[in-house]
């Protein structure tokens, strides 16, 4: 679960560094979607763990995290050419897309974690904890990103993308 929370933290950090505003409603939706994917992965691991190749979701997750990271850096580069805004409100639609991409990465973790001696009660407890953890990690990342951007007074909009790329590469070795 820490691996998926790290993804959400990096996402929050990037939005905080850009000083973007993310509504509670959007954040709860993203957390719920991320946790649903984790729940599906845990259930797959519980019921089909012996036959499901985790390498598929592992590499798919890597590719998606790299794509999101590079997309965030490209969006930051494009925004530097446009009129500067003090901050923008992040749409729920954008967060939904990113949540789905990040969640697929967590599926390998979920399938792997559920193979073995876990119960359905444990799986649903992890699902519930995941929702809360994602919200806390996003807000922590967002706060740290914003604080760092204000302290350094640099444009750190690219940092979230770089963090996602680092998480993607690190995921290959974990």
C-alpha positions in Angstrom: 0.0 0.0 0.0 3.0 2.3 0.6 3.9 2.1 -3.1 0.5 3.3 -4.2 0.5 6.0 -1.6 3.9 7.2 -2.8 2.3 7.7 -6.3 -0.5 9.8 -4.8 2.1 11.7 -2.7 4.1 12.5 -5.9 0.9 13.6 -7.7 -0.1 15.9 -4.8 3.5 17.3 -4.6 3.3 18.2 -8.3 0.0 20.0 -7.9 1.2 21.7 -4.7 4.4 22.9 -6.4 2.3 24.4 -9.2 0.0 25.9 -6.5 -3.0 24.3 -8.1 -6.2 23.9 -6.2 -7.7 20.4 -5.8 -11.2 20.3 -4.4 -12.0 17.8 -1.6 -14.7 16.3 -3.9 -12.1 15.6 -6.6 -9.6 14.2 -4.1 -12.2 11.8 -2.6 -13.1 10.6 -6.1 -9.5 10.0 -7.0 -8.9 8.2 -3.7 -11.9 6.0 -4.2 -11.0 5.1 -7.7 -7.4 4.3 -6.7 -8.7 2.2 -3.8 -11.2 0.4 -6.1 -8.4 -0.7 -8.4 -6.4 -1.9 -5.3 -9.5 -3.8 -4.1 -9.9 -5.4 -7.6 -6.2 -6.3 -7.6 -6.4 -7.8 -4.1 -9.4 -9.8 -5.0 -7.7 -11.1 -8.2 -4.7 -12.1 -6.2 -6.9 -13.8 -3.6 -8.9 -15.8 -6.2 -6.5 -16.1 -9.2 -3.1 -15.4 -7.7 -1.4 -18.6 -8.9 -2.4 -18.1 -12.5 -2.2 -14.3 -13.0 1.2 -13.1 -14.3 2.0 -10.1 -12.2 4.7 -9.1 -14.6 2.0 -7.8 -17.0 0.5 -5.3 -14.6 4.1 -4.5 -13.3 5.3 -3.3 -16.8 2.0 -1.7 -17.6 2.2 0.3 -14.4 5.7 1.3 -15.3 4.7 2.5 -18.7 1.7 4.4 -17.4 3.7 6.1 -14.6 6.4 7.1 -17.1 3.7 8.5 -19.4 2.0 10.5 -16.7 5.4 11.8 -15.5 6.5 12.8 -19.0 3.0 14.3 -19.7 3.3 16.4 -16.5 6.7 17.7 -17.5 5.5 18.5 -21.1 2.4 20.3 -19.7 4.7 22.3 -17.4 6.9 23.3 -20.4 3.8 24.2 -22.4 2.4 26.3 -19.5 5.6 28.3 -19.3 4.8 29.7 -22.7 1.3 30.7 -21.8 0.1 33.6 -19.7 1.0 33.0 -16.1 -1.8 32.4 -13.6 -1.3 32.5 -9.9 -3.0 29.1 -9.6 -5.6 27.0 -11.3 -8.3 24.7 -10.2 -7.6 21.1 -11.2 -10.6 19.5 -12.9 -12.1 16.3 -11.7 -11.8 14.9 -15.2 -8.0 15.4 -15.2 -7.7 13.8 -11.8 -9.9 10.9 -12.9 -7.6 10.2 -15.8 -4.5 10.4 -13.7 -6.1 8.2 -10.9 -6.8 5.4 -13.4 -3.3 5.5 -14.7 -1.7 5.5 -11.3 -4.1 2.8 -10.1 -3.0 0.3 -12.8 0.5 0.6 -11.3 -0.9 -0.5 -8.0 -2.5 -3.6 -9.4 0.7 -5.5 -9.4 1.2 -4.6 -5.8 -2.3 -5.7 -4.9 -2.1 -9.0 -6.7 1.2 -9.8 -5.2 0.1 -8.9 -1.7 -3.1 -11.0 -1.9 -1.3 -14.2 -2.9 -1.0 -16.2 0.2 -2.7 -16.4 3.5 -5.0 -13.3 3.6 -8.7 -13.2 4.4 -11.5 -11.3 2.6 -11.9 -9.3 5.8 -8.3 -8.2 5.6 -8.7 -7.3 1.9 -11.7 -5.0 2.6 -9.9 -3.4 5.6 -7.0 -2.6 3.3 -9.4 -1.1 0.8 -10.9 1.2 3.5 -7.5 2.2 4.9 -6.3 2.9 1.3 -9.0 5.6 0.8 -7.9 7.5 3.9 -4.2 7.0 3.2 -4.5 8.3 -0.3 -6.2 11.4 0.8 -3.6 12.1 3.6 -0.7 11.4 1.3 -2.0 13.6 -1.5 -2.6 16.5 0.9 0.8 15.9 2.5 2.5 16.0 -0.9 0.5 19.0 -2.0 1.4 20.9 1.2 5.0 20.1 0.9 5.1 21.0 -2.8 3.4 24.3 -2.1 5.6 25.1 0.8 8.8 24.3 -1.1 7.6 26.3 -4.1 6.8 29.3 -1.9 10.1 29.1 0.0 12.3 28.8 -3.0 10.0 31.0 -5.2 10.9 28.8 -8.2 8.5 27.3 -10.7 8.5 23.7 -9.5 5.7 22.5 -11.7 8.0 19.9 -13.3 8.9 18.2 -9.9 5.7 16.1 -9.8 6.5 14.6 -13.2 10.0 13.8 -12.2 8.8 12.2 -9.0 6.4 10.0 -10.9 9.2 9.0 -13.2 11.4 8.1 -10.2 8.6 6.1 -8.7 8.1 4.2 -12.1 11.8 3.4 -12.3 12.0 2.4 -8.6 9.0 0.1 -9.1 11.0 -2.0 -11.6 13.4 -2.9 -8.8 10.9 -3.5 -6.0 
